[in-house]
């Protein structure tokens, strides 16, 4: 899903860069308001996991690639604003250090992966959680949110490529959504497992802190 340099025209990468810069500027302010110090270690651990997961790429016709995103995983625990900053940091490091995604199109990749993905995943997750209760409903909410976030982020990337004239809309949209439909299923399953595991670990840590005990 990381778009390389040269695949977007100037009007598209400038517009997406402006949108991403504005969103990140406001997101930093919101993050300072909602992020607690005790959440920072978990934030770092999840960021490292997501970073590693995103490094596994699958080439897709139309000039881009497919991979797990992890945005919903971050959004479930920290909300969309903190998740946006986490994902933008990950996308930026991948671009600058590992040359995964182009520098001129960094704004577009941030828009797709760090803004559209976590916000869409978060609102789907919250919507299902409010409508239904229980552990199964929660897992279904996490799974559906992860799948939707992947599909919408990939659709946005396809639209940007088509607007830039890189590939016909039908071709790139079919390729991106076709691959990411399957990737989204895998991401949904992985996210459900990860959310359950992290929730159990953090609950145990809170109990140990309150009782003065140690985790075995």
C-alpha angles and dihedrals in degrees: 000000000000106000115220126224115279097031097095126057121235097261092053100046093042092051094046091046091053093048092047093047092052093047093047092048091055091039092058089055092049092046092056088054099049107028115096123204092241090060095059097085092051090045090054094047094049091046090054091049093049092045091055093045092052093054091073103086133184118203114239129192114256098053106290142078142237129233143142113288109195095200095127091051089058094042094052092059103032108020126246099291097055090040089054092055091046093050094044090053091050093048091047094051092047090053098044100037105028100025090234102153126004128282096227090050095044090111091056093048090049091049092052102038104026103034112022095038100050096039095047091045093048096051093047089049093049093045095053092042091054093048097046136030135205137065094282092051090050092052090047089051092052092047095047093044092052093049094048092048091054093047095048094046091050091046090053091052090049092050092051091051091048094048088052091052093242094127137354112274095238093050098047095038092051092047095046097044093042093056096038092049086068095037089051091056090053092046091050093053093045092047093051091052092044094049092050093048096046091045091054093046095048091046090052091048091052091050092049091049092051095046097037090238130132129241113249 
